[in-house]
Amino acid sequence: MDAWTDAMLRGDFEAAWKVSDRVLARRVRDGERAYHLPRHWQWLWDGRDLSGLRVLVHCYHGLGDTLQFVRLLPLLRERCASLSLWLQPALVGLLRSLEGVDCIEPLHDGAPDSTRDCDVELMELPHILRLTPDRIPSRVPYVGKEFPRARRDPRRQPRVGLCWRSGDWDEARSIPESALRPLARMRDVQWFSLQYPTRRPPFAMRELACRDLYELARRMCTLDLVISVDTLAAHLAGALGLPTWTLLPAECDWRWMRARDDSPWYPTMRLFRQARAGEWAEAIEQVASTLRFEFAQGNSTASVREESRASALASSPPPRLAGEEARARCDA
C-alpha cells in the first residue's frame, strides 16, 4: 500500500497532502503532462493559487465520485472569481441548482467551451483545499433539496431500497446473490431494487431504478432506508440526506477510512464492513439483525439524524446552463 492511501485510510489527510505536494512538485519540475492518459487518470491542477481566477472544474471520474465531491465547490468559489463545472450529462439535471457554481457545461469529447484562467479536476479539490476529516462539509441534503422525504409510518411495512452490485471493474465491492438470503427471509420489509442497469432481483422486490438520475433521486426520497454497496446509489442517497447503510469490502476505498461505522462525508450513513475479504455473510447478517431491531422497536430509521436534514444548505440561484442539457428521460 502506498503512503498516500495508508494516510487517508488512517484519517491523516494532512500527511497525505504532504505526499501529494511532493508528487505535484515533481510533475511541475519535470514538465509532466497527462493529456495522453485516460481522463480518469489525468491531473490538471499545476499548484497555482486560485484566488481571483476564473476556474473550470472537470468531472473526469465516476458519477458517485462527482456526487461526493461537488460539496466542496462552495469552498472553492469563496476563493475564485468565477467557477464553471464541466459535468457528466447524466448529472446536469440533478445538479443544476448546486451551490457555488456559476455555470454548468455538459461534459463531452474534445475541449471545453468555457473561458477560464485555470483547470482543475474535481477530485483534486480536497488537496487544493487541504481538507481534513473535521472540515468536510457535511450538511445534507446538498442535492435534491426540492424532493419531499418519506416519513416512517408504523402502519405500513418499511420501504427499503437495495443495490447489491457495483461496477464490473471492482467485483470485490459486489455481493453474490446467494449471500443476500438473510434479507430475503425478512417478509415484513417492502423491498425495492435500486440496481441499474436493471437485472433480475435475487428475491421478490419492486423495481425502482431508472436511467434518469433526477427521477431516481426523487424515487429514492420515497424510501425509509437505502442499503447499498460502494457505488453510485450509496453516494446519491448520502447526498440526498437519506438514511443509508453502505456495505464495504474488507479492503475498502480510502474515503471510508478504517474501523469506522460512520462517515464524515455523509452524516445519515452507517457503514457495515466485511471482517474478511470475500466473506459477506457476517456483514449481511448484521444488516438483517439491525433491520429487525430498528423496525421491531418502532425506531424510525427514516428519522435517523433528522437534524442533519434540517441543516440543509441554503438555496442559491440556479447556475446558467451552457449548451443543451443532455439528460435522458426515465425509461421506467
C-alpha positions as a Markdown table, in Angstrom:
| # | Residue | x | y | z |
|---|---|---|---|---|
| 1 | Met | 0.0 | 0.0 | 0.0 |
| 2 | Asp | 1.4 | 3.4 | -0.9 |
| 3 | Ala | 2.0 | 6.1 | 1.7 |
| 4 | Trp | -0.8 | 8.4 | 0.4 |
| 5 | Thr | -3.5 | 5.7 | 0.6 |
| 6 | Asp | -2.3 | 4.5 | 4.0 |
| 7 | Ala | -2.5 | 8.1 | 5.4 |
| 8 | Met | -6.0 | 8.6 | 4.0 |
| 9 | Leu | -7.3 | 5.3 | 5.5 |
| 10 | Arg | -5.9 | 6.4 | 8.9 |
| 11 | Gly | -7.8 | 9.7 | 8.5 |
| 12 | Asp | -4.5 | 11.6 | 8.5 |
| 13 | Phe | -5.3 | 13.7 | 5.5 |
| 14 | Glu | -2.5 | 16.2 | 6.3 |
| 15 | Ala | 0.1 | 13.5 | 5.9 |
| 16 | Ala | -1.5 | 12.5 | 2.6 |
| 17 | Trp | -1.3 | 16.1 | 1.3 |
| 18 | Lys | 2.4 | 16.2 | 2.0 |
| 19 | Val | 2.8 | 13.2 | -0.3 |
| 20 | Ser | 0.6 | 15.0 | -2.9 |
| 21 | Asp | 2.7 | 18.1 | -2.6 |
| 22 | Arg | 5.9 | 16.1 | -3.4 |
| 23 | Val | 4.2 | 14.5 | -6.4 |
| 24 | Leu | 2.9 | 17.8 | -7.7 |
| 25 | Ala | 6.3 | 19.5 | -7.3 |
| 26 | Arg | 8.0 | 16.8 | -9.3 |
| 27 | Arg | 5.4 | 17.0 | -12.0 |
| 28 | Val | 5.8 | 20.8 | -12.3 |
| 29 | Arg | 9.6 | 20.5 | -12.2 |
| 30 | Asp | 9.8 | 17.8 | -14.9 |
| 31 | Gly | 7.0 | 19.4 | -17.0 |
| 32 | Glu | 4.9 | 16.2 | -16.9 |
| 33 | Arg | 1.6 | 16.3 | -18.7 |
| 34 | Ala | -1.4 | 13.9 | -18.5 |
| 35 | Tyr | -3.4 | 14.7 | -21.6 |
| 36 | His | -2.4 | 11.4 | -23.3 |
| 37 | Leu | -3.9 | 9.4 | -20.4 |
| 38 | Pro | -7.5 | 8.2 | -20.0 |
| 39 | Arg | -9.4 | 11.1 | -18.5 |
| 40 | His | -9.9 | 9.4 | -15.1 |
| 41 | Trp | -6.1 | 9.2 | -14.7 |
| 42 | Gln | -5.4 | 12.8 | -15.7 |
| 43 | Trp | -4.3 | 15.6 | -13.3 |
| 44 | Leu | -4.9 | 19.2 | -14.2 |
| 45 | Trp | -4.0 | 21.5 | -11.3 |
| 46 | Asp | -0.5 | 22.9 | -11.5 |
| 47 | Gly | -0.3 | 24.1 | -7.9 |
| 48 | Arg | -1.1 | 27.7 | -8.5 |
| 49 | Asp | -3.1 | 29.9 | -6.1 |
| 50 | Leu | -6.7 | 30.1 | -7.5 |
| 51 | Ser | -7.6 | 33.3 | -5.8 |
| 52 | Gly | -9.3 | 35.7 | -8.2 |
| 53 | Leu | -9.1 | 33.3 | -11.1 |
| 54 | Arg | -11.8 | 32.0 | -13.4 |
| 55 | Val | -11.8 | 28.3 | -12.7 |
| 56 | Leu | -13.2 | 25.4 | -14.7 |
| 57 | Val | -13.7 | 22.2 | -12.7 |
| 58 | His | -13.6 | 19.0 | -14.8 |
| 59 | Cys | -15.5 | 15.9 | -13.6 |
| 60 | Tyr | -13.5 | 13.0 | -15.1 |
| 61 | His | -14.3 | 10.3 | -12.6 |
| 62 | Gly | -17.4 | 8.2 | -11.8 |
| 63 | Leu | -20.9 | 9.6 | -11.1 |
| 64 | Gly | -20.6 | 8.7 | -7.4 |
| 65 | Asp | -17.3 | 10.5 | -7.1 |
| 66 | Thr | -18.9 | 13.6 | -8.6 |
| 67 | Leu | -21.8 | 13.4 | -6.2 |
| 68 | Gln | -19.4 | 13.1 | -3.2 |
| 69 | Phe | -17.0 | 15.9 | -4.1 |
| 70 | Val | -19.3 | 18.6 | -5.5 |
| 71 | Arg | -20.0 | 19.6 | -1.9 |
| 72 | Leu | -16.6 | 21.2 | -2.0 |
| 73 | Leu | -17.4 | 23.7 | -4.8 |
| 74 | Pro | -18.8 | 26.4 | -2.4 |
| 75 | Leu | -15.4 | 26.4 | -0.6 |
| 76 | Leu | -13.5 | 26.8 | -3.9 |
| 77 | Arg | -16.0 | 29.5 | -5.0 |
| 78 | Glu | -15.0 | 31.6 | -2.0 |
| 79 | Arg | -11.5 | 32.0 | -3.4 |
| 80 | Cys | -12.0 | 32.3 | -7.2 |
| 81 | Ala | -13.6 | 35.0 | -9.4 |
| 82 | Ser | -16.0 | 32.5 | -11.1 |
| 83 | Leu | -16.5 | 28.8 | -11.1 |
| 84 | Ser | -17.7 | 26.7 | -14.0 |
| 85 | Leu | -18.4 | 23.0 | -13.9 |
| 86 | Trp | -17.8 | 20.6 | -16.8 |
| 87 | Leu | -20.2 | 17.9 | -15.6 |
| 88 | Gln | -21.2 | 14.4 | -16.8 |
| 89 | Pro | -24.5 | 14.9 | -18.8 |
| 90 | Ala | -26.4 | 12.4 | -16.6 |
| 91 | Leu | -25.9 | 14.7 | -13.6 |
| 92 | Val | -26.8 | 18.0 | -15.2 |
| 93 | Gly | -30.5 | 18.0 | -14.3 |
| 94 | Leu | -29.9 | 16.9 | -10.7 |
| 95 | Leu | -27.1 | 19.4 | -10.0 |
| 96 | Arg | -28.5 | 22.4 | -11.9 |
| 97 | Ser | -29.1 | 24.3 | -8.7 |
| 98 | Leu | -25.9 | 23.3 | -7.0 |
| 99 | Glu | -24.5 | 26.0 | -4.6 |
| 100 | Gly | -21.2 | 27.7 | -5.6 |
| 101 | Val | -21.4 | 27.1 | -9.3 |
| 102 | Asp | -21.8 | 30.0 | -11.8 |
| 103 | Cys | -22.1 | 27.9 | -15.0 |
| 104 | Ile | -22.6 | 24.2 | -15.9 |
| 105 | Glu | -21.4 | 22.8 | -19.2 |
| 106 | Pro | -22.2 | 19.1 | -20.1 |
| 107 | Leu | -19.0 | 17.1 | -20.4 |
| 108 | His | -18.2 | 16.0 | -24.0 |
| 109 | Asp | -15.3 | 14.7 | -26.1 |
| 110 | Gly | -12.8 | 17.4 | -27.0 |
| 111 | Ala | -12.1 | 20.7 | -25.3 |
| 112 | Pro | -14.5 | 22.6 | -23.0 |
| 113 | Asp | -16.1 | 25.7 | -24.3 |
| 114 | Ser | -15.8 | 27.8 | -21.1 |
| 115 | Thr | -13.5 | 30.8 | -20.9 |
| 116 | Arg | -11.2 | 30.3 | -17.9 |
| 117 | Asp | -7.8 | 31.0 | -16.4 |
| 118 | Cys | -7.3 | 27.6 | -14.7 |
| 119 | Asp | -8.4 | 24.0 | -14.9 |
| 120 | Val | -8.7 | 21.6 | -12.1 |
| 121 | Glu | -10.2 | 18.1 | -11.7 |
| 122 | Leu | -13.0 | 17.7 | -9.2 |
| 123 | Met | -11.1 | 15.1 | -7.1 |
| 124 | Glu | -8.1 | 17.4 | -6.8 |
| 125 | Leu | -10.2 | 19.8 | -4.6 |
| 126 | Pro | -9.5 | 18.0 | -1.3 |
| 127 | His | -5.8 | 18.6 | -1.9 |
| 128 | Ile | -6.3 | 22.2 | -3.1 |
| 129 | Leu | -8.4 | 23.0 | -0.1 |
| 130 | Arg | -6.1 | 21.0 | 2.3 |
| 131 | Leu | -9.2 | 19.2 | 3.6 |
| 132 | Thr | -9.2 | 17.3 | 6.9 |
| 133 | Pro | -11.9 | 15.0 | 8.2 |
| 134 | Asp | -13.2 | 17.6 | 10.7 |
| 135 | Arg | -13.5 | 20.2 | 7.9 |
| 136 | Ile | -15.5 | 18.1 | 5.4 |
| 137 | Pro | -18.8 | 20.0 | 4.6 |
| 138 | Ser | -21.4 | 17.5 | 5.9 |
| 139 | Arg | -24.7 | 19.4 | 5.8 |
| 140 | Val | -27.3 | 17.4 | 3.9 |
| 141 | Pro | -29.1 | 17.3 | 1.6 |
| 142 | Tyr | -26.9 | 19.3 | -0.8 |
| 143 | Val | -28.7 | 17.8 | -3.8 |
| 144 | Gly | -32.4 | 17.2 | -4.4 |
| 145 | Lys | -33.5 | 19.6 | -1.7 |
| 146 | Glu | -36.7 | 20.1 | -3.6 |
| 147 | Phe | -37.9 | 16.5 | -3.1 |
| 148 | Pro | -40.3 | 15.6 | -0.2 |
| 149 | Arg | -38.9 | 12.9 | 2.1 |
| 150 | Ala | -40.7 | 9.8 | 3.3 |
| 151 | Arg | -41.8 | 9.8 | 6.9 |
| 152 | Arg | -41.9 | 6.4 | 8.6 |
| 153 | Asp | -45.5 | 5.3 | 9.1 |
| 154 | Pro | -45.7 | 2.3 | 11.6 |
| 155 | Arg | -49.0 | 1.3 | 9.9 |
| 156 | Arg | -47.2 | 0.1 | 6.8 |
| 157 | Gln | -44.2 | -2.0 | 6.0 |
| 158 | Pro | -40.9 | -0.2 | 5.9 |
| 159 | Arg | -39.8 | 0.7 | 2.3 |
| 160 | Val | -36.2 | -0.3 | 1.8 |
| 161 | Gly | -34.1 | 0.1 | -1.4 |
| 162 | Leu | -31.3 | -2.3 | -2.1 |
| 163 | Cys | -28.3 | -2.1 | -4.5 |
| 164 | Trp | -26.1 | -5.2 | -4.3 |
| 165 | Arg | -23.8 | -4.9 | -7.2 |
| 166 | Ser | -21.1 | -2.3 | -8.0 |
| 167 | Gly | -19.4 | -1.7 | -11.4 |
| 168 | Asp | -17.8 | -4.7 | -13.0 |
| 169 | Trp | -14.4 | -3.0 | -12.7 |
| 170 | Asp | -14.2 | -4.0 | -9.0 |
| 171 | Glu | -16.0 | -7.2 | -8.3 |
| 172 | Ala | -14.9 | -7.1 | -4.6 |
| 173 | Arg | -17.5 | -4.4 | -3.9 |
| 174 | Ser | -20.4 | -6.5 | -5.2 |
| 175 | Ile | -22.3 | -9.0 | -3.1 |
| 176 | Pro | -23.1 | -12.5 | -4.5 |
| 177 | Glu | -26.9 | -13.0 | -4.7 |
| 178 | Ser | -26.6 | -16.2 | -2.5 |
| 179 | Ala | -25.2 | -14.0 | 0.3 |
| 180 | Leu | -28.5 | -12.0 | 0.4 |
| 181 | Arg | -30.6 | -14.8 | 1.8 |
| 182 | Pro | -30.9 | -13.4 | 5.3 |
| 183 | Leu | -32.6 | -10.3 | 3.7 |
| 184 | Ala | -34.8 | -12.4 | 1.5 |
| 185 | Arg | -36.3 | -14.0 | 4.6 |
| 186 | Met | -37.4 | -10.7 | 6.0 |
| 187 | Arg | -41.1 | -10.8 | 4.9 |
| 188 | Asp | -42.0 | -7.7 | 7.0 |
| 189 | Val | -40.0 | -5.4 | 4.7 |
| 190 | Gln | -41.1 | -4.0 | 1.4 |
| 191 | Trp | -38.0 | -4.3 | -0.8 |
| 192 | Phe | -37.2 | -2.1 | -3.9 |
| 193 | Ser | -34.4 | -2.7 | -6.3 |
| 194 | Leu | -32.0 | 0.2 | -7.0 |
| 195 | Gln | -29.9 | -1.9 | -9.3 |
| 196 | Tyr | -29.1 | -0.2 | -12.7 |
| 197 | Pro | -28.7 | -1.4 | -15.3 |
| 198 | Thr | -31.7 | -3.4 | -14.2 |
| 199 | Arg | -31.3 | -7.1 | -13.6 |
| 200 | Arg | -33.4 | -9.9 | -12.2 |
| 201 | Pro | -33.5 | -9.4 | -8.4 |
| 202 | Pro | -32.3 | -12.2 | -6.2 |
| 203 | Phe | -35.7 | -12.2 | -4.3 |
| 204 | Ala | -39.1 | -10.5 | -4.5 |
| 205 | Met | -38.7 | -6.8 | -4.8 |
| 206 | Arg | -40.2 | -3.9 | -6.8 |
| 207 | Glu | -38.2 | -2.1 | -9.4 |
| 208 | Leu | -37.3 | 1.5 | -8.5 |
| 209 | Ala | -34.1 | 2.1 | -10.5 |
| 210 | Cys | -34.1 | 4.1 | -13.7 |
| 211 | Arg | -31.7 | 5.8 | -16.1 |
| 212 | Asp | -32.7 | 9.4 | -15.3 |
| 213 | Leu | -30.8 | 10.3 | -12.1 |
| 214 | Tyr | -33.1 | 13.2 | -11.3 |
| 215 | Glu | -36.0 | 10.8 | -11.3 |
| 216 | Leu | -34.1 | 8.2 | -9.5 |
| 217 | Ala | -33.3 | 10.7 | -6.7 |
| 218 | Arg | -37.0 | 11.7 | -6.5 |
| 219 | Arg | -37.9 | 8.0 | -6.1 |
| 220 | Met | -35.3 | 7.3 | -3.6 |
| 221 | Cys | -36.7 | 10.0 | -1.4 |
| 222 | Thr | -39.9 | 7.9 | -1.0 |
| 223 | Leu | -37.9 | 5.2 | 0.8 |
| 224 | Asp | -37.4 | 4.8 | 4.5 |
| 225 | Leu | -33.9 | 3.4 | 4.1 |
| 226 | Val | -31.3 | 2.7 | 1.3 |
| 227 | Ile | -28.9 | -0.2 | 1.6 |
| 228 | Ser | -26.1 | -0.3 | -1.0 |
| 229 | Val | -22.7 | -1.5 | -1.8 |
| 230 | Asp | -20.0 | 1.2 | -2.5 |
| 231 | Thr | -21.4 | 2.6 | -5.7 |
| 232 | Leu | -23.5 | 5.4 | -7.1 |
| 233 | Ala | -26.6 | 4.6 | -5.2 |
| 234 | Ala | -24.8 | 5.0 | -1.8 |
| 235 | His | -23.4 | 8.4 | -2.8 |
| 236 | Leu | -26.7 | 9.6 | -4.2 |
| 237 | Ala | -28.6 | 8.6 | -1.0 |
| 238 | Gly | -26.0 | 10.2 | 1.2 |
| 239 | Ala | -26.0 | 13.4 | -0.8 |
| 240 | Leu | -29.8 | 13.4 | -0.5 |
| 241 | Gly | -29.5 | 13.1 | 3.3 |
| 242 | Leu | -31.4 | 9.8 | 3.3 |
| 243 | Pro | -30.8 | 7.1 | 5.9 |
| 244 | Thr | -28.2 | 5.0 | 4.2 |
| 245 | Trp | -26.4 | 1.8 | 5.1 |
| 246 | Thr | -23.3 | 1.1 | 3.0 |
| 247 | Leu | -21.7 | -2.3 | 2.7 |
| 248 | Leu | -17.9 | -2.2 | 2.3 |
| 249 | Pro | -15.4 | -4.9 | 1.4 |
| 250 | Ala | -12.5 | -5.5 | 3.8 |
| 251 | Glu | -10.1 | -3.6 | 1.6 |
| 252 | Cys | -12.2 | -0.6 | 1.1 |
| 253 | Asp | -11.6 | 2.7 | -0.7 |
| 254 | Trp | -9.6 | 5.4 | 1.1 |
| 255 | Arg | -12.6 | 7.7 | 1.5 |
| 256 | Trp | -14.3 | 5.3 | 4.1 |
| 257 | Met | -11.1 | 5.1 | 6.2 |
| 258 | Arg | -10.6 | 2.2 | 8.7 |
| 259 | Ala | -12.5 | 0.9 | 11.7 |
| 260 | Arg | -15.5 | 3.4 | 11.4 |
| 261 | Asp | -19.2 | 2.6 | 11.3 |
| 262 | Asp | -19.9 | 6.2 | 10.4 |
| 263 | Ser | -18.7 | 8.6 | 7.7 |
| 264 | Pro | -17.7 | 12.3 | 8.0 |
| 265 | Trp | -18.8 | 12.6 | 4.4 |
| 266 | Tyr | -22.4 | 11.6 | 5.0 |
| 267 | Pro | -24.0 | 12.2 | 8.4 |
| 268 | Thr | -27.0 | 10.0 | 7.7 |
| 269 | Met | -24.9 | 7.0 | 6.6 |
| 270 | Arg | -23.9 | 3.9 | 8.6 |
| 271 | Leu | -21.1 | 1.6 | 7.4 |
| 272 | Phe | -21.2 | -2.2 | 7.5 |
| 273 | Arg | -17.8 | -3.8 | 6.8 |
| 274 | Gln | -16.6 | -7.3 | 5.8 |
| 275 | Ala | -14.5 | -8.8 | 8.5 |
| 276 | Arg | -12.5 | -10.9 | 6.0 |
| 277 | Ala | -12.0 | -10.3 | 2.3 |
| 278 | Gly | -14.6 | -12.0 | 0.1 |
| 279 | Glu | -16.8 | -13.1 | 3.0 |
| 280 | Trp | -20.1 | -11.2 | 3.1 |
| 281 | Ala | -22.2 | -13.5 | 5.4 |
| 282 | Glu | -21.3 | -11.8 | 8.7 |
| 283 | Ala | -21.9 | -8.3 | 7.3 |
| 284 | Ile | -25.3 | -9.2 | 5.8 |
| 285 | Glu | -26.4 | -10.9 | 9.0 |
| 286 | Gln | -25.5 | -7.8 | 10.9 |
| 287 | Val | -27.6 | -5.7 | 8.4 |
| 288 | Ala | -30.6 | -8.1 | 8.9 |
| 289 | Ser | -30.3 | -8.1 | 12.7 |
| 290 | Thr | -30.1 | -4.3 | 12.7 |
| 291 | Leu | -33.1 | -4.0 | 10.4 |
| 292 | Arg | -35.1 | -6.3 | 12.7 |
| 293 | Phe | -34.2 | -4.2 | 15.7 |
| 294 | Glu | -34.8 | -0.8 | 14.1 |
| 295 | Phe | -38.3 | -1.6 | 12.9 |
| 296 | Ala | -39.4 | -4.0 | 15.6 |
| 297 | Gln | -38.6 | -1.5 | 18.3 |
| 298 | Gly | -40.5 | 1.2 | 16.5 |
| 299 | Asn | -37.3 | 3.1 | 15.9 |
| 300 | Ser | -37.9 | 5.0 | 12.7 |
| 301 | Thr | -34.8 | 4.5 | 10.7 |
| 302 | Ala | -36.3 | 7.0 | 8.3 |
| 303 | Ser | -36.0 | 9.7 | 11.0 |
| 304 | Val | -32.3 | 8.9 | 11.8 |
| 305 | Arg | -30.5 | 12.2 | 12.3 |
| 306 | Glu | -33.4 | 14.4 | 11.2 |
| 307 | Glu | -31.4 | 17.4 | 12.5 |
| 308 | Ser | -28.9 | 16.7 | 9.7 |
| 309 | Arg | -31.6 | 17.1 | 7.1 |
| 310 | Ala | -32.9 | 20.3 | 8.8 |
| 311 | Ser | -29.5 | 21.8 | 8.4 |
| 312 | Ala | -29.7 | 21.7 | 4.6 |
| 313 | Leu | -27.6 | 24.2 | 2.7 |
| 314 | Ala | -29.4 | 27.4 | 1.9 |
| 315 | Ser | -30.7 | 27.6 | -1.6 |
| 316 | Ser | -28.8 | 29.7 | -4.2 |
| 317 | Pro | -29.9 | 30.9 | -7.6 |
| 318 | Pro | -29.6 | 28.2 | -10.2 |
| 319 | Pro | -26.5 | 28.5 | -12.4 |
| 320 | Arg | -26.7 | 29.2 | -16.1 |
| 321 | Leu | -26.6 | 26.1 | -18.3 |
| 322 | Ala | -24.1 | 26.3 | -21.1 |
| 323 | Gly | -25.2 | 24.3 | -24.1 |
| 324 | Glu | -28.1 | 21.8 | -24.2 |
| 325 | Glu | -29.0 | 19.7 | -21.2 |
| 326 | Ala | -28.2 | 16.1 | -22.1 |
| 327 | Arg | -30.3 | 14.2 | -19.7 |
| 328 | Ala | -32.3 | 11.2 | -21.0 |
| 329 | Arg | -35.8 | 10.8 | -19.7 |
| 330 | Cys | -36.5 | 7.8 | -17.4 |
| 331 | Asp | -37.4 | 4.7 | -19.2 |
| 332 | Ala | -39.4 | 3.2 | -16.4 |
